[in-house]
Amino acid sequence: MTTTQSLPHWNMDVVYPGLQSPEFAQGFAAAVADIDALVQLFDTSHVQKQDNLAVDAALVKTFETVIERYNSVQERVLTLAVYISCFVSTNSRDEVAQARDSELENSLVKLSQLDTRFTAWLGSLDVEQLIAQSAVANAHAYALRRAKAQSLHMMSPAEEALAAELTSSAGLAWSRLHSNITSQLNVPLELDGQTQQVPMSMVRNQASSTDREARRRAYEAELAAWKTVAMPLAQALNSIKGEVNTLARKRQWESALDVSLFANSIDRQTLDAMLSAARASFPHFRRYLQAKAQALKVPKLAWYDIVAPLGSNERVWEYGDAERFIVEQFGTFSERLSNYAARAFSEGWIDAEPRPGKRDGAYCTPLRKDESRVFTNYKASFDGVSTLAHELGHGYHNLNLAERTAIQRSLPMTLAETASIFCETIINHAAMKDAEPQERLAILEASIQGACQVVVDITSRFLFEQNVFEQRKQRELSVEELNELMLQAQRDTYGDGLDEQTLHPYMWAVKGHYYISDLSFYNYPYMFGLLFGLGLYAQYQQNPETFKQGYDELLSSTGLADAAALAARFGIDLRSEAFWAASLDIVRQDIDAFCELVQSQA
């Protein structure tokens, strides 16, 4: 669904006038110099793995000097890195941006090596003594304790330094290859009776067309296009998963999944409880998919019908409509949330227009302190509104983290979705209130559709990645093997909810998450985020004022404690399947209402 309004590009001039400006060159040089100076500080302060370090006054002073400088450098480098990446993600053909991105990577390797040295240094001393003797250390207690635990899974200093140095020519290089191939992939597609060369993002946007034949053509064109680039993408995926397996083994982790669980601040018991509840919900999601097929008047839902709108009367949400609705409805929660969204719209924080060279999908990234940038390929449908609200939720999370140090703002993916899901739910519930039956059906379906993606499809992605990691221990996998693993994962999760003849074997090529070497299993945290966010929203509905008093502080603390400890503030036990099942019950109730609406209109 297209918009008749022009869509905004974000404003990056508030940081530097451009990538070729003298101001940018000065900022780039200053950031590189900061990193080099930090290396020198680490060297002179002997910040590295040592034996039997005593926590005395001298060490406390050294620690406080080092962590203050470390936080400061991280701040400056983050802004620079995000500034450059914003040009790359909106135009991968921008050779200047690509060059600056690659140039910065060399310095980021040094920063990564310092991070490793810092962790090893903390592993050499009694962090509890340090926390007791230093207010600065106490403020970073959670990060210090995690560093101590992580130090037990480190290679030798020389091996860790080499691993960091090889990153730019290993995992990051393969990831960049995937991003460049997919963003520059033009696909022949019949539009308005003529075959045109269009970017993959526009092809995938056809999945929400009201015309089933247009969806089918786009689906077939997409599969044909992925086939043409499958070989290099398979090589990239094999290389990344092989690298992760090797490093996990060398660092004495049981598996890549254990590395991911530690990074996401949850344990296997929590993951198993959540996945078990998800599996138990699959029959309800299949009921939804079957009801949607009935609403679309097709015998069985095809892959290209999953995100199809229901009927031709779905409301067109122009971008301006989305802006007004989001600002107004965020205000029903708090003035602070509403003002934040208004500022994001008015100050040019959002890049919404799909265009050649621009990546597919949506994300939000912190730029500096309380300022973020929101990336989306806006569609003039309620799904576009919901996605925009979701990403603005991430930005609101960043706002609440703004006064924390760089280390304190480092949070696990499991908690990174908390505010985004909450904000998306506010919008979904508000849109349902005054909607006519047909529009209510469309809004309800969009909400369930998103939940289906995060519960059912995410489980399929998790199963796929788990199998790839296991088989990659033996050898590389071919394109055909990757396709079959993906199809089997989709059969195991969608079941009889979809037509088995029209699944998507190349979803491993579509999703850039598989190609991020230091973020393996970039899937189940989304499910965690959805269900945790829904659980919090349920508590908000039960006691709004009490909930509001602790919500912003919860967001501000997501880098200061693990998920279980933060959940306990609201009486939530993450290791209990009952909590996850209760959150899924909220979705089940929506599915029941959806099925009833479909039956009533049959």
Secondary structure as the mmCIF struct_conf table of DSSP 4:
data_model
#
loop_
_struct_conf.conf_type_id
_struct_conf.id
_struct_conf.beg_label_comp_id
_struct_conf.beg_label_asym_id
_struct_conf.beg_label_seq_id
_struct_conf.end_label_comp_id
_struct_conf.end_label_asym_id
_struct_conf.end_label_seq_id
BEND BEND1 THR A 4 GLN A 5
TURN_TY1_P TURN_TY1_P1 ASP A 13 VAL A 15
BEND BEND2 PRO A 17 PRO A 17
TURN_TY1_P TURN_TY1_P2 LEU A 19 GLN A 20
BEND BEND3 SER A 21 SER A 21
HELX_RH_AL_P HELX_RH_AL_P1 PRO A 22 THR A 44
TURN_TY1_P TURN_TY1_P3 SER A 45 HIS A 46
BEND BEND4 GLN A 48 GLN A 48
BEND BEND5 ASP A 51 ASN A 52
HELX_RH_AL_P HELX_RH_AL_P2 ALA A 57 THR A 90
TURN_TY1_P TURN_TY1_P4 SER A 92 ARG A 93
HELX_RH_AL_P HELX_RH_AL_P3 GLU A 95 GLY A 123
TURN_TY1_P TURN_TY1_P5 SER A 124 SER A 124
BEND BEND6 LEU A 125 LEU A 125
HELX_RH_AL_P HELX_RH_AL_P4 VAL A 127 GLN A 133
HELX_RH_AL_P HELX_RH_AL_P5 ALA A 135 ALA A 139
TURN_TY1_P TURN_TY1_P6 HIS A 140 HIS A 140
HELX_RH_AL_P HELX_RH_AL_P6 ALA A 141 SER A 151
TURN_TY1_P TURN_TY1_P7 LEU A 152 HIS A 153
HELX_RH_AL_P HELX_RH_AL_P7 PRO A 157 LEU A 166
HELX_RH_3T_P HELX_RH_3T_P1 THR A 167 SER A 169
TURN_TY1_P TURN_TY1_P8 ALA A 170 ALA A 170
HELX_RH_AL_P HELX_RH_AL_P8 GLY A 171 GLN A 184
STRN STRN1 ASN A 186 LEU A 191
TURN_TY1_P TURN_TY1_P9 ASP A 192 GLY A 193
STRN STRN2 GLN A 194 PRO A 199
HELX_RH_AL_P HELX_RH_AL_P9 MET A 200 ASN A 205
HELX_RH_3T_P HELX_RH_3T_P2 GLN A 206 SER A 208
BEND BEND7 THR A 210 THR A 210
HELX_RH_AL_P HELX_RH_AL_P10 ARG A 212 LYS A 250
TURN_TY1_P TURN_TY1_P10 ARG A 251 GLN A 252
BEND BEND8 GLU A 254 GLU A 254
HELX_RH_AL_P HELX_RH_AL_P11 ALA A 256 ALA A 263
TURN_TY1_P TURN_TY1_P11 ASN A 264 SER A 265
HELX_RH_AL_P HELX_RH_AL_P12 ARG A 268 LEU A 296
TURN_TY1_P TURN_TY1_P12 LYS A 297 LYS A 297
BEND BEND9 PRO A 299 LYS A 300
HELX_RH_3T_P HELX_RH_3T_P3 TRP A 303 ASP A 305
TURN_TY1_P TURN_TY1_P13 ILE A 306 VAL A 307
BEND BEND10 LEU A 310 GLY A 311
TURN_TY1_P TURN_TY1_P14 SER A 312 ASN A 313
HELX_LH_PP_P HELX_LH_PP_P1 GLU A 314 VAL A 316
HELX_RH_AL_P HELX_RH_AL_P13 TYR A 319 PHE A 330
TURN_TY1_P TURN_TY1_P15 GLY A 331 PHE A 333
HELX_RH_AL_P HELX_RH_AL_P14 GLU A 335 SER A 346
TURN_TY1_P TURN_TY1_P16 GLU A 347 GLY A 348
STRN STRN3 ILE A 350 ASP A 351
TURN_TY1_P TURN_TY1_P17 PRO A 356 GLY A 357
HELX_LH_PP_P HELX_LH_PP_P2 LYS A 358 ARG A 359
BEND BEND11 ASP A 360 GLY A 361
STRN STRN4 TYR A 363 ARG A 368
TURN_TY1_P TURN_TY1_P18 LYS A 369 ASP A 370
STRN STRN5 GLU A 371 PHE A 375
BEND BEND12 ALA A 380 SER A 381
HELX_RH_AL_P HELX_RH_AL_P15 PHE A 382 LEU A 401
TURN_TY1_P TURN_TY1_P19 ALA A 402 GLU A 403
BEND BEND13 ARG A 404 ARG A 404
TURN_TY1_P TURN_TY1_P20 ALA A 406 ARG A 409
HELX_RH_AL_P HELX_RH_AL_P16 MET A 413 ALA A 416
TURN_TY1_P TURN_TY1_P21 GLU A 417 GLU A 417
HELX_RH_AL_P HELX_RH_AL_P17 THR A 418 LYS A 433
TURN_TY1_P TURN_TY1_P22 ASP A 434 ASP A 434
HELX_RH_AL_P HELX_RH_AL_P18 PRO A 437 CYS A 452
HELX_RH_PI_P HELX_RH_PI_P1 GLN A 453 ASP A 457
HELX_RH_AL_P HELX_RH_AL_P19 ILE A 458 ARG A 472
TURN_TY1_P TURN_TY1_P23 LYS A 473 GLN A 474
HELX_RH_AL_P HELX_RH_AL_P20 VAL A 479 TYR A 494
HELX_RH_3T_P HELX_RH_3T_P4 GLY A 495 GLY A 497
BEND BEND14 LEU A 498 LEU A 498
HELX_RH_3T_P HELX_RH_3T_P5 GLU A 500 THR A 502
TURN_TY1_P TURN_TY1_P24 PRO A 505 TYR A 506
HELX_RH_AL_P HELX_RH_AL_P21 MET A 507 VAL A 510
HELX_RH_3T_P HELX_RH_3T_P6 GLY A 512 TYR A 515
TURN_TY1_P TURN_TY1_P25 SER A 517 ASP A 518
BEND BEND15 LEU A 519 LEU A 519
BEND BEND16 PHE A 521 PHE A 521
BEND BEND17 ASN A 523 ASN A 523
HELX_RH_AL_P HELX_RH_AL_P22 TYR A 524 GLN A 542
BEND BEND18 ASN A 543 ASN A 543
HELX_RH_AL_P HELX_RH_AL_P23 PRO A 544 SER A 556
TURN_TY1_P TURN_TY1_P26 SER A 557 LEU A 560
BEND BEND19 ALA A 561 ALA A 561
HELX_RH_AL_P HELX_RH_AL_P24 ALA A 563 ALA A 568
TURN_TY1_P TURN_TY1_P27 ARG A 569 GLY A 571
TURN_TY1_P TURN_TY1_P28 LEU A 574 ARG A 575
HELX_RH_AL_P HELX_RH_AL_P25 GLU A 577 SER A 600
TURN_TY1_P TURN_TY1_P29 GLN A 601 GLN A 601
#
